[in-house]
Amino acid sequence: MRYAKEFGWELITPKNIKDKFIKMVEIMDMSYSYKPVLLKAMFEHVDENGKVRVEDIVDYFIDFYEDRKTKGLPVEKKNSIYCRDNYTRKDVERNIFSNPFKRFEDMKMMKRSRDIEYVEFNKYVFKRLSD
């Protein structure tokens, strides 16, 4: 708390986390397209409790980038794994958790579920979202 005051930081609390989430999404500081693809995957597959199967997210990423490749659209930056033809599902999962997911997790907006095959939105974010 002392450092927050000293440096002018606003703490993330259950009351403001949904607004912080929306602001982060609106600004979307990114060097790759992974964050919006993660959000699209999660919103497409989320259940009523805010949980999404990791396998569904991996499938979404593969389908999204392969579709772009098939259509002759730019896939991503040249050094992205999705520009290669030989990436594995494990590569995709590693990419998801090291890049877009980690940023949301660091801000406590998403987390790995106790049931490791799922990830979930922070309950204070999810229950305040609308269609």
N, CA, C and O atoms as a GROMACS GRO file, in nm:
protein
  524
    1MET      N    1   0.082  -0.118   0.000
    1MET     CA    2   0.000   0.000   0.000
    1MET      C    3   0.087   0.126   0.000
    1MET      O    4   0.056   0.223  -0.068
    2ARG      N    5   0.196   0.122   0.077
    2ARG     CA    6   0.286   0.237   0.084
    2ARG      C    7   0.344   0.271  -0.052
    2ARG      O    8   0.349   0.388  -0.090
    3TYR      N    9   0.387   0.167  -0.126
    3TYR     CA   10   0.444   0.191  -0.258
    3TYR      C   11   0.340   0.241  -0.357
    3TYR      O   12   0.370   0.323  -0.444
    4ALA      N   13   0.218   0.193  -0.344
    4ALA     CA   14   0.111   0.240  -0.432
    4ALA      C   15   0.092   0.390  -0.416
    4ALA      O   16   0.080   0.462  -0.514
    5LYS      N   17   0.090   0.436  -0.292
    5LYS     CA   18   0.077   0.580  -0.267
    5LYS      C   19   0.200   0.656  -0.316
    5LYS      O   20   0.189   0.760  -0.380
    6GLU      N   21   0.318   0.601  -0.286
    6GLU     CA   22   0.443   0.668  -0.323
    6GLU      C   23   0.457   0.685  -0.473
    6GLU      O   24   0.503   0.789  -0.520
    7PHE      N   25   0.418   0.584  -0.548
    7PHE     CA   26   0.435   0.589  -0.694
    7PHE      C   27   0.307   0.625  -0.769
    7PHE      O   28   0.307   0.629  -0.892
    8GLY      N   29   0.200   0.651  -0.698
    8GLY     CA   30   0.076   0.691  -0.762
    8GLY      C   31   0.006   0.577  -0.835
    8GLY      O   32  -0.066   0.601  -0.932
    9TRP      N   33   0.027   0.454  -0.789
    9TRP     CA   34  -0.036   0.338  -0.851
    9TRP      C   35  -0.177   0.321  -0.796
    9TRP      O   36  -0.202   0.348  -0.679
   10GLU      N   37  -0.266   0.276  -0.880
   10GLU     CA   38  -0.400   0.243  -0.835
   10GLU      C   39  -0.407   0.092  -0.818
   10GLU      O   40  -0.384   0.017  -0.912
   11LEU      N   41  -0.438   0.048  -0.698
   11LEU     CA   42  -0.445  -0.095  -0.670
   11LEU      C   43  -0.566  -0.157  -0.741
   11LEU      O   44  -0.669  -0.092  -0.760
   12ILE      N   45  -0.551  -0.283  -0.779
   12ILE     CA   46  -0.662  -0.356  -0.839
   12ILE      C   47  -0.738  -0.425  -0.727
   12ILE      O   48  -0.681  -0.501  -0.649
   13THR      N   49  -0.867  -0.397  -0.719
   13THR     CA   50  -0.953  -0.451  -0.614
   13THR      C   51  -1.074  -0.519  -0.678
   13THR      O   52  -1.098  -0.502  -0.797
   14PRO      N   53  -1.149  -0.597  -0.600
   14PRO     CA   54  -1.271  -0.657  -0.657
   14PRO      C   55  -1.367  -0.552  -0.713
   14PRO      O   56  -1.441  -0.580  -0.807
   15LYS      N   57  -1.368  -0.432  -0.657
   15LYS     CA   58  -1.459  -0.328  -0.704
   15LYS      C   59  -1.418  -0.272  -0.840
   15LYS      O   60  -1.505  -0.238  -0.920
   16ASN      N   61  -1.287  -0.261  -0.866
   16ASN     CA   62  -1.244  -0.195  -0.990
   16ASN      C   63  -1.184  -0.288  -1.094
   16ASN      O   64  -1.146  -0.243  -1.202
   17ILE      N   65  -1.175  -0.417  -1.065
   17ILE     CA   66  -1.104  -0.508  -1.157
   17ILE      C   67  -1.175  -0.521  -1.292
   17ILE      O   68  -1.108  -0.531  -1.395
   18LYS      N   69  -1.306  -0.520  -1.294
   18LYS     CA   70  -1.376  -0.531  -1.422
   18LYS      C   71  -1.348  -0.408  -1.507
   18LYS      O   72  -1.324  -0.420  -1.628
   19ASP      N   73  -1.348  -0.288  -1.447
   19ASP     CA   74  -1.317  -0.166  -1.520
   19ASP      C   75  -1.172  -0.167  -1.569
   19ASP      O   76  -1.143  -0.121  -1.680
   20LYS      N   77  -1.082  -0.219  -1.487
   20LYS     CA   78  -0.940  -0.231  -1.528
   20LYS      C   79  -0.928  -0.327  -1.646
   20LYS      O   80  -0.853  -0.302  -1.740
   21PHE      N   81  -1.004  -0.436  -1.641
   21PHE     CA   82  -1.004  -0.534  -1.750
   21PHE      C   83  -1.052  -0.468  -1.880
   21PHE      O   84  -0.987  -0.482  -1.984
   22ILE      N   85  -1.164  -0.397  -1.874
   22ILE     CA   86  -1.218  -0.332  -1.994
   22ILE      C   87  -1.118  -0.229  -2.047
   22ILE      O   88  -1.097  -0.220  -2.168
   23LYS      N   89  -1.058  -0.152  -1.959
   23LYS     CA   90  -0.960  -0.052  -2.001
   23LYS      C   91  -0.840  -0.118  -2.068
   23LYS      O   92  -0.790  -0.071  -2.170
   24MET      N   93  -0.793  -0.229  -2.009
   24MET     CA   94  -0.681  -0.302  -2.069
   24MET      C   95  -0.716  -0.352  -2.209
   24MET      O   96  -0.635  -0.345  -2.301
   25VAL      N   97  -0.838  -0.403  -2.224
   25VAL     CA   98  -0.882  -0.454  -2.354
   25VAL      C   99  -0.894  -0.340  -2.456
   25VAL      O  100  -0.857  -0.356  -2.572
   26GLU      N  101  -0.945  -0.226  -2.412
   26GLU     CA  102  -0.959  -0.112  -2.503
   26GLU      C  103  -0.823  -0.060  -2.551
   26GLU      O  104  -0.806  -0.028  -2.668
   27ILE      N  105  -0.728  -0.053  -2.460
   27ILE     CA  106  -0.594  -0.003  -2.495
   27ILE      C  107  -0.515  -0.110  -2.571
   27ILE      O  108  -0.448  -0.080  -2.670
   28MET      N  109  -0.524  -0.233  -2.524
   28MET     CA  110  -0.462  -0.351  -2.584
   28MET      C  111  -0.320  -0.328  -2.634
   28MET      O  112  -0.292  -0.339  -2.753
   29ASP      N  113  -0.231  -0.296  -2.542
   29ASP     CA  114  -0.089  -0.283  -2.573
   29ASP      C  115  -0.039  -0.421  -2.618
   29ASP      O  116  -0.042  -0.517  -2.541
   30MET      N  117   0.007  -0.429  -2.742
   30MET     CA  118   0.050  -0.561  -2.792
   30MET      C  119   0.149  -0.546  -2.905
   30MET      O  120   0.151  -0.447  -2.978
   31SER      N  121   0.233  -0.649  -2.918
   31SER     CA  122   0.324  -0.655  -3.031
   31SER      C  123   0.287  -0.770  -3.123
   31SER      O  124   0.334  -0.777  -3.237
   32TYR      N  125   0.203  -0.861  -3.075
   32TYR     CA  126   0.148  -0.970  -3.154
   32TYR      C  127  -0.003  -0.967  -3.135
   32TYR      O  128  -0.054  -0.892  -3.052
   33SER      N  129  -0.075  -1.047  -3.212
   33SER     CA  130  -0.222  -1.049  -3.203
   33SER      C  131  -0.274  -1.147  -3.099
   33SER      O  132  -0.394  -1.175  -3.096
   34TYR      N  133  -0.188  -1.199  -3.016
   34TYR     CA  134  -0.228  -1.308  -2.926
   34TYR      C  135  -0.333  -1.270  -2.823
   34TYR      O  136  -0.421  -1.352  -2.794
   35LYS      N  137  -0.329  -1.151  -2.765
   35LYS     CA  138  -0.427  -1.114  -2.662
   35LYS      C  139  -0.570  -1.112  -2.717
   35LYS      O  140  -0.658  -1.174  -2.657
   36PRO      N  141  -0.596  -1.044  -2.830
   36PRO     CA  142  -0.735  -1.047  -2.879
   36PRO      C  143  -0.778  -1.187  -2.923
   36PRO      O  144  -0.896  -1.221  -2.910
   37VAL      N  145  -0.686  -1.268  -2.973
   37VAL     CA  146  -0.723  -1.405  -3.012
   37VAL      C  147  -0.757  -1.485  -2.887
   37VAL      O  148  -0.852  -1.563  -2.888
   38LEU      N  149  -0.680  -1.466  -2.781
   38LEU     CA  150  -0.712  -1.534  -2.654
   38LEU      C  151  -0.851  -1.493  -2.605
   38LEU      O  152  -0.930  -1.578  -2.565
   39LEU      N  153  -0.880  -1.365  -2.608
   39LEU     CA  154  -1.011  -1.319  -2.562
   39LEU      C  155  -1.124  -1.375  -2.648
   39LEU      O  156  -1.227  -1.418  -2.596
   40LYS      N  157  -1.104  -1.376  -2.780
   40LYS     CA  158  -1.206  -1.433  -2.868
   40LYS      C  159  -1.228  -1.581  -2.836
   40LYS      O  160  -1.342  -1.628  -2.830
   41ALA      N  161  -1.118  -1.654  -2.816
   41ALA     CA  162  -1.128  -1.796  -2.784
   41ALA      C  163  -1.203  -1.817  -2.653
   41ALA      O  164  -1.291  -1.903  -2.643
   42MET      N  165  -1.168  -1.737  -2.555
   42MET     CA  166  -1.232  -1.755  -2.424
   42MET      C  167  -1.379  -1.719  -2.428
   42MET      O  168  -1.462  -1.791  -2.372
   43PHE      N  169  -1.414  -1.609  -2.493
   43PHE     CA  170  -1.555  -1.571  -2.498
   43PHE      C  171  -1.637  -1.668  -2.582
   43PHE      O  172  -1.756  -1.686  -2.557
   44GLU      N  173  -1.576  -1.730  -2.680
   44GLU     CA  174  -1.649  -1.827  -2.762
   44GLU      C  175  -1.676  -1.957  -2.685
   44GLU      O  176  -1.777  -2.024  -2.710
   45HIS      N  177  -1.587  -1.992  -2.593
   45HIS     CA  178  -1.597  -2.123  -2.527
   45HIS      C  179  -1.626  -2.117  -2.377
   45HIS      O  180  -1.630  -2.222  -2.312
   46VAL      N  181  -1.645  -1.999  -2.322
   46VAL     CA  182  -1.663  -1.987  -2.177
   46VAL      C  183  -1.794  -2.050  -2.131
   46VAL      O  184  -1.896  -2.042  -2.199
   47ASP      N  185  -1.788  -2.113  -2.015
   47ASP     CA  186  -1.912  -2.169  -1.959
   47ASP      C  187  -1.975  -2.067  -1.863
   47ASP      O  188  -1.924  -1.956  -1.848
   48GLU      N  189  -2.085  -2.106  -1.801
   48GLU     CA  190  -2.159  -2.013  -1.715
   48GLU      C  191  -2.083  -1.973  -1.589
   48GLU      O  192  -2.123  -1.880  -1.519
   49ASN      N  193  -1.973  -2.044  -1.560
   49ASN     CA  194  -1.892  -2.013  -1.441
   49ASN      C  195  -1.765  -1.935  -1.474
   49ASN      O  196  -1.685  -1.907  -1.386
   50GLY      N  197  -1.747  -1.901  -1.602
   50GLY     CA  198  -1.628  -1.826  -1.641
   50GLY      C  199  -1.509  -1.913  -1.674
   50GLY      O  200  -1.397  -1.863  -1.685
   51LYS      N  201  -1.530  -2.044  -1.691
   51LYS     CA  202  -1.421  -2.138  -1.719
   51LYS      C  203  -1.417  -2.176  -1.867
   51LYS      O  204  -1.520  -2.181  -1.935
   52VAL      N  205  -1.295  -2.204  -1.914
   52VAL     CA  206  -1.274  -2.245  -2.054
   52VAL      C  207  -1.172  -2.358  -2.054
   52VAL      O  208  -1.069  -2.351  -1.986
   53ARG      N  209  -1.200  -2.462  -2.131
   53ARG     CA  210  -1.103  -2.572  -2.144
   53ARG      C  211  -0.980  -2.523  -2.221
   53ARG      O  212  -0.993  -2.456  -2.324
   54VAL      N  213  -0.863  -2.557  -2.173
   54VAL     CA  214  -0.738  -2.520  -2.240
   54VAL      C  215  -0.736  -2.577  -2.381
   54VAL      O  216  -0.691  -2.510  -2.474
   55GLU      N  217  -0.786  -2.698  -2.398
   55GLU     CA  218  -0.788  -2.761  -2.531
   55GLU      C  219  -0.869  -2.679  -2.631
   55GLU      O  220  -0.834  -2.670  -2.748
   56ASP      N  221  -0.979  -2.620  -2.584
   56ASP     CA  222  -1.061  -2.537  -2.673
   56ASP      C  223  -0.986  -2.410  -2.716
   56ASP      O  224  -1.000  -2.365  -2.829
   57ILE      N  225  -0.909  -2.355  -2.624
   57ILE     CA  226  -0.830  -2.236  -2.658
   57ILE      C  227  -0.721  -2.272  -2.758
   57ILE      O  228  -0.699  -2.200  -2.855
   58VAL      N  229  -0.654  -2.383  -2.736
   58VAL     CA  230  -0.550  -2.430  -2.829
   58VAL      C  231  -0.611  -2.452  -2.967
   58VAL      O  232  -0.555  -2.407  -3.067
   59ASP      N  233  -0.724  -2.520  -2.973
   59ASP     CA  234  -0.792  -2.543  -3.101
   59ASP      C  235  -0.825  -2.411  -3.170
   59ASP      O  236  -0.806  -2.396  -3.290
   60TYR      N  237  -0.874  -2.316  -3.093
   60TYR     CA  238  -0.912  -2.186  -3.149
   60TYR      C  239  -0.790  -2.118  -3.210
   60TYR      O  240  -0.797  -2.067  -3.322
   61PHE      N  241  -0.679  -2.115  -3.138
   61PHE     CA  242  -0.557  -2.053  -3.190
   61PHE      C  243  -0.513  -2.119  -3.320
   61PHE      O  244  -0.482  -2.051  -3.417
   62ILE      N  245  -0.509  -2.252  -3.321
   62ILE     CA  246  -0.466  -2.324  -3.441
   62ILE      C  247  -0.560  -2.292  -3.557
   62ILE      O  248  -0.514  -2.260  -3.666
   63ASP      N  249  -0.689  -2.302  -3.534
   63ASP     CA  250  -0.787  -2.274  -3.640
   63ASP      C  251  -0.776  -2.130  -3.690
   63ASP      O  252  -0.782  -2.105  -3.810
   64PHE      N  253  -0.761  -2.036  -3.597
   64PHE     CA  254  -0.753  -1.895  -3.634
   64PHE      C  255  -0.634  -1.867  -3.725
   64PHE      O  256  -0.650  -1.807  -3.831
   65TYR      N  257  -0.516  -1.911  -3.686
   65TYR     CA  258  -0.397  -1.881  -3.764
   65TYR      C  259  -0.387  -1.966  -3.891
   65TYR      O  260  -0.336  -1.919  -3.993
   66GLU      N  261  -0.434  -2.089  -3.886
   66GLU     CA  262  -0.434  -2.172  -4.007
   66GLU      C  263  -0.532  -2.117  -4.110
   66GLU      O  264  -0.505  -2.122  -4.230
   67ASP      N  265  -0.646  -2.065  -4.064
   67ASP     CA  266  -0.743  -2.005  -4.154
   67ASP      C  267  -0.682  -1.884  -4.225
   67ASP      O  268  -0.702  -1.865  -4.345
   68ARG      N  269  -0.609  -1.802  -4.151
   68ARG     CA  270  -0.543  -1.686  -4.212
   68ARG      C  271  -0.441  -1.732  -4.316
   68ARG      O  272  -0.430  -1.673  -4.424
   69LYS      N  273  -0.366  -1.836  -4.283
   69LYS     CA  274  -0.266  -1.890  -4.375
   69LYS      C  275  -0.334  -1.940  -4.502
   69LYS      O  276  -0.288  -1.911  -4.613
   70THR      N  277  -0.442  -2.016  -4.488
   70THR     CA  278  -0.515  -2.072  -4.601
   70THR      C  279  -0.570  -1.962  -4.693
   70THR      O  280  -0.571  -1.977  -4.815
   71LYS      N  281  -0.616  -1.853  -4.632
   71LYS     CA  282  -0.674  -1.742  -4.709
   71LYS      C  283  -0.569  -1.648  -4.767
   71LYS      O  284  -0.603  -1.551  -4.835
   72GLY      N  285  -0.441  -1.677  -4.742
   72GLY     CA  286  -0.335  -1.592  -4.794
   72GLY      C  287  -0.321  -1.459  -4.721
   72GLY      O  288  -0.260  -1.366  -4.773
   73LEU      N  289  -0.378  -1.450  -4.602
   73LEU     CA  290  -0.368  -1.328  -4.521
   73LEU      C  291  -0.240  -1.331  -4.439
   73LEU      O  292  -0.184  -1.438  -4.416
   74PRO      N  293  -0.193  -1.216  -4.396
   74PRO     CA  294  -0.077  -1.219  -4.305
   74PRO      C  295  -0.114  -1.300  -4.181
   74PRO      O  296  -0.218  -1.276  -4.119
   75VAL      N  297  -0.030  -1.394  -4.146
   75VAL     CA  298  -0.060  -1.480  -4.032
   75VAL      C  299  -0.024  -1.408  -3.903
   75VAL      O  300  -0.106  -1.398  -3.812
   76GLU      N  301   0.096  -1.359  -3.897
   76GLU     CA  302   0.148  -1.292  -3.778
   76GLU      C  303   0.288  -1.245  -3.816
   76GLU      O  304   0.329  -1.261  -3.931
   77LYS      N  305   0.362  -1.189  -3.722
   77LYS     CA  306   0.501  -1.151  -3.750
   77LYS      C  307   0.578  -1.274  -3.793
   77LYS      O  308   0.545  -1.386  -3.753
   78LYS      N  309   0.679  -1.255  -3.876
   78LYS     CA  310   0.751  -1.369  -3.935
   78LYS      C  311   0.810  -1.466  -3.834
   78LYS      O  312   0.823  -1.585  -3.864
   79ASN      N  313   0.847  -1.418  -3.715
   79ASN     CA  314   0.908  -1.510  -3.617
   79ASN      C  315   0.804  -1.579  -3.528
   79ASN      O  316   0.842  -1.650  -3.434
   80SER      N  317   0.677  -1.561  -3.554
   80SER     CA  318   0.571  -1.628  -3.478
   80SER      C  319   0.568  -1.777  -3.512
   80SER      O  320   0.595  -1.817  -3.626
   81ILE      N  321   0.536  -1.857  -3.413
   81ILE     CA  322   0.527  -2.002  -3.439
   81ILE      C  323   0.420  -2.034  -3.542
   81ILE      O  324   0.430  -2.136  -3.611
   82TYR      N  325   0.320  -1.950  -3.554
   82TYR     CA  326   0.207  -1.978  -3.644
   82TYR      C  327   0.244  -1.958  -3.791
   82TYR      O  328   0.167  -1.998  -3.880
   83CYS      N  329   0.357  -1.898  -3.817
   83CYS     CA  330   0.404  -1.882  -3.954
   83CYS      C  331   0.477  -2.008  -4.002
   83CYS      O  332   0.501  -2.025  -4.122
   84ARG      N  333   0.511  -2.095  -3.909
   84ARG     CA  334   0.578  -2.221  -3.944
   84ARG      C  335   0.473  -2.328  -3.974
   84ARG      O  336   0.355  -2.312  -3.942
   85ASP      N  337   0.517  -2.434  -4.035
   85ASP     CA  338   0.426  -2.545  -4.064
   85ASP      C  339   0.439  -2.660  -3.965
   85ASP      O  340   0.357  -2.751  -3.965
   86ASN      N  341   0.541  -2.658  -3.882
   86ASN     CA  342   0.570  -2.775  -3.799
   86ASN      C  343   0.551  -2.753  -3.649
   86ASN      O  344   0.612  -2.823  -3.569
   87TYR      N  345   0.468  -2.657  -3.610
   87TYR     CA  346   0.446  -2.638  -3.467
   87TYR      C  347   0.353  -2.746  -3.415
   87TYR      O  348   0.275  -2.805  -3.490
   88THR      N  349   0.361  -2.771  -3.285
   88THR     CA  350   0.279  -2.874  -3.221
   88THR      C  351   0.174  -2.809  -3.130
   88THR      O  352   0.180  -2.690  -3.102
   89ARG      N  353   0.080  -2.890  -3.086
   89ARG     CA  354  -0.021  -2.841  -2.992
   89ARG      C  355   0.046  -2.793  -2.864
   89ARG      O  356   0.003  -2.694  -2.804
   90LYS      N  357   0.152  -2.862  -2.822
   90LYS     CA  358   0.226  -2.823  -2.703
   90LYS      C  359   0.292  -2.688  -2.724
   90LYS      O  360   0.296  -2.606  -2.632
   91ASP      N  361   0.346  -2.663  -2.845
   91ASP     CA  362   0.404  -2.532  -2.878
   91ASP      C  363   0.298  -2.422  -2.863
   91ASP      O  364   0.325  -2.315  -2.809
   92VAL      N  365   0.178  -2.450  -2.913
   92VAL     CA  366   0.069  -2.352  -2.907
   92VAL      C  367   0.031  -2.326  -2.762
   92VAL      O  368   0.015  -2.211  -2.721
   93GLU      N  369   0.016  -2.430  -2.684
   93GLU     CA  370  -0.019  -2.414  -2.543
   93GLU      C  371   0.088  -2.333  -2.470
   93GLU      O  372   0.056  -2.242  -2.393
   94ARG      N  373   0.213  -2.366  -2.493
   94ARG     CA  374   0.324  -2.291  -2.432
   94ARG      C  375   0.318  -2.144  -2.471
   94ARG      O  376   0.337  -2.056  -2.388
   95ASN      N  377   0.292  -2.119  -2.599
   95ASN     CA  378   0.282  -1.982  -2.650
   95ASN      C  379   0.169  -1.906  -2.580
   95ASN      O  380   0.187  -1.791  -2.540
   96ILE      N  381   0.055  -1.968  -2.567
   96ILE     CA  382  -0.061  -1.905  -2.503
   96ILE      C  383  -0.028  -1.867  -2.358
   96ILE      O  384  -0.057  -1.755  -2.315
   97PHE      N  385   0.031  -1.960  -2.284
   97PHE     CA  386   0.055  -1.934  -2.142
   97PHE      C  387   0.176  -1.845  -2.117
   97PHE      O  388   0.186  -1.784  -2.010
   98SER      N  389   0.268  -1.836  -2.211
   98SER     CA  390   0.383  -1.748  -2.189
   98SER      C  391   0.358  -1.607  -2.239
   98SER      O  392   0.426  -1.514  -2.194
   99ASN      N  393   0.264  -1.588  -2.328
   99ASN     CA  394   0.240  -1.456  -2.384
   99ASN      C  395   0.107  -1.397  -2.340
   99ASN      O  396   0.104  -1.328  -2.238
  100PRO      N  397  -0.001  -1.420  -2.409
  100PRO     CA  398  -0.120  -1.341  -2.374
  100PRO      C  399  -0.176  -1.375  -2.237
  100PRO      O  400  -0.215  -1.285  -2.162
  101PHE      N  401  -0.181  -1.503  -2.201
  101PHE     CA  402  -0.244  -1.541  -2.076
  101PHE      C  403  -0.169  -1.485  -1.956
  101PHE      O  404  -0.230  -1.438  -1.861
  102LYS      N  405  -0.037  -1.490  -1.960
  102LYS     CA  406   0.044  -1.444  -1.848
  102LYS      C  407   0.014  -1.298  -1.812
  102LYS      O  408   0.010  -1.263  -1.694
  103ARG      N  409  -0.006  -1.215  -1.911
  103ARG     CA  410  -0.034  -1.073  -1.884
  103ARG      C  411  -0.166  -1.058  -1.808
  103ARG      O  412  -0.173  -0.983  -1.711
  104PHE      N  413  -0.270  -1.130  -1.851
  104PHE     CA  414  -0.397  -1.124  -1.781
  104PHE      C  415  -0.386  -1.188  -1.642
  104PHE      O  416  -0.447  -1.141  -1.546
  105GLU      N  417  -0.308  -1.295  -1.632
  105GLU     CA  418  -0.290  -1.362  -1.504
  105GLU      C  419  -0.212  -1.272  -1.407
  105GLU      O  420  -0.248  -1.264  -1.289
  106ASP      N  421  -0.109  -1.206  -1.454
  106ASP     CA  422  -0.031  -1.116  -1.368
  106ASP      C  423  -0.118  -1.006  -1.308
  106ASP      O  424  -0.093  -0.960  -1.196
  107MET      N  425  -0.220  -0.965  -1.382
  107MET     CA  426  -0.311  -0.860  -1.333
  107MET      C  427  -0.432  -0.921  -1.260
  107MET      O  428  -0.526  -0.850  -1.226
  108LYS      N  429  -0.428  -1.053  -1.237
  108LYS     CA  430  -0.533  -1.125  -1.164
  108LYS      C  431  -0.668  -1.123  -1.234
  108LYS      O  432  -0.772  -1.134  -1.169
  109MET      N  433  -0.668  -1.108  -1.366
  109MET     CA  434  -0.792  -1.105  -1.442
  109MET      C  435  -0.832  -1.243  -1.493
  109MET      O  436  -0.948  -1.267  -1.526
  110MET      N  437  -0.733  -1.334  -1.498
  110MET     CA  438  -0.755  -1.472  -1.537
  110MET      C  439  -0.661  -1.558  -1.454
  110MET      O  440  -0.562  -1.509  -1.399
  111LYS      N  441  -0.694  -1.687  -1.446
  111LYS     CA  442  -0.605  -1.779  -1.374
  111LYS      C  443  -0.626  -1.921  -1.424
  111LYS      O  444  -0.726  -1.953  -1.487
  112ARG      N  445  -0.527  -2.006  -1.393
  112ARG     CA  446  -0.545  -2.148  -1.417
  112ARG      C  447  -0.641  -2.199  -1.311
  112ARG      O  448  -0.632  -2.159  -1.195
  113SER      N  449  -0.733  -2.284  -1.348
  113SER     CA  450  -0.828  -2.342  -1.252
  113SER      C  451  -0.760  -2.448  -1.170
  113SER      O  452  -0.653  -2.499  -1.204
  114ARG      N  453  -0.824  -2.481  -1.060
  114ARG     CA  454  -0.772  -2.593  -0.980
  114ARG      C  455  -0.770  -2.720  -1.065
  114ARG      O  456  -0.678  -2.801  -1.056
  115ASP      N  457  -0.874  -2.733  -1.147
  115ASP     CA  458  -0.878  -2.841  -1.245
  115ASP      C  459  -0.792  -2.794  -1.361
  115ASP      O  460  -0.838  -2.716  -1.444
  116ILE      N  461  -0.670  -2.839  -1.369
  116ILE     CA  462  -0.564  -2.784  -1.455
  116ILE      C  463  -0.600  -2.780  -1.603
  116ILE      O  464  -0.535  -2.709  -1.680
  117GLU      N  465  -0.701  -2.855  -1.644
  117GLU     CA  466  -0.736  -2.852  -1.786
  117GLU      C  467  -0.821  -2.730  -1.823
  117GLU      O  468  -0.861  -2.714  -1.938
  118TYR      N  469  -0.848  -2.644  -1.725
  118TYR     CA  470  -0.928  -2.524  -1.746
  118TYR      C  471  -0.852  -2.397  -1.706
  118TYR      O  472  -0.761  -2.401  -1.622
  119VAL      N  473  -0.891  -2.287  -1.767
  119VAL     CA  474  -0.854  -2.154  -1.720
  119VAL      C  475  -0.985  -2.083  -1.692
  119VAL      O  476  -1.091  -2.126  -1.737
  120GLU      N  477  -0.976  -1.973  -1.618
  120GLU     CA  478  -1.100  -1.903  -1.586
  120GLU      C  479  -1.076  -1.754  -1.569
  120GLU      O  480  -0.967  -1.709  -1.535
  121PHE      N  481  -1.182  -1.681  -1.594
  121PHE     CA  482  -1.182  -1.538  -1.568
  121PHE      C  483  -1.188  -1.517  -1.417
  121PHE      O  484  -1.244  -1.600  -1.344
  122ASN      N  485  -1.132  -1.408  -1.370
  122ASN     CA  486  -1.150  -1.367  -1.232
  122ASN      C  487  -1.300  -1.353  -1.208
  122ASN      O  488  -1.370  -1.295  -1.290
  123LYS      N  489  -1.349  -1.406  -1.098
  123LYS     CA  490  -1.494  -1.407  -1.074
  123LYS      C  491  -1.553  -1.266  -1.068
  123LYS      O  492  -1.669  -1.247  -1.105
  124TYR      N  493  -1.476  -1.168  -1.023
  124TYR     CA  494  -1.526  -1.031  -1.016
  124TYR      C  495  -1.533  -0.966  -1.154
  124TYR      O  496  -1.614  -0.877  -1.177
  125VAL      N  497  -1.449  -1.012  -1.245
  125VAL     CA  498  -1.456  -0.965  -1.383
  125VAL      C  499  -1.575  -1.032  -1.450
  125VAL      O  500  -1.660  -0.966  -1.509
  126PHE      N  501  -1.579  -1.164  -1.442
  126PHE     CA  502  -1.677  -1.240  -1.519
  126PHE      C  503  -1.821  -1.209  -1.479
  126PHE      O  504  -1.907  -1.193  -1.566
  127LYS      N  505  -1.848  -1.201  -1.350
  127LYS     CA  506  -1.987  -1.181  -1.309
  127LYS      C  507  -2.038  -1.040  -1.345
  127LYS      O  508  -2.159  -1.016  -1.342
  128ARG      N  509  -1.947  -0.949  -1.378
  128ARG     CA  510  -1.990  -0.813  -1.413
  128ARG      C  511  -1.990  -0.789  -1.564
  128ARG      O  512  -2.026  -0.680  -1.609
  129LEU      N  513  -1.950  -0.888  -1.642
  129LEU     CA  514  -1.952  -0.873  -1.788
  129LEU      C  515  -2.093  -0.898  -1.840
  129LEU      O  516  -2.170  -0.973  -1.780
  130SER      N  517  -2.125  -0.834  -1.950
  130SER     CA  518  -2.253  -0.859  -2.015
  130SER      C  519  -2.226  -0.909  -2.157
  130SER      O  520  -2.114  -0.903  -2.206
  131ASP      N  521  -2.330  -0.958  -2.222
  131ASP     CA  522  -2.315  -1.004  -2.360
  131ASP      C  523  -2.267  -0.890  -2.447
  131ASP      O  524  -2.247  -0.909  -2.567
   0.00000   0.00000   0.00000
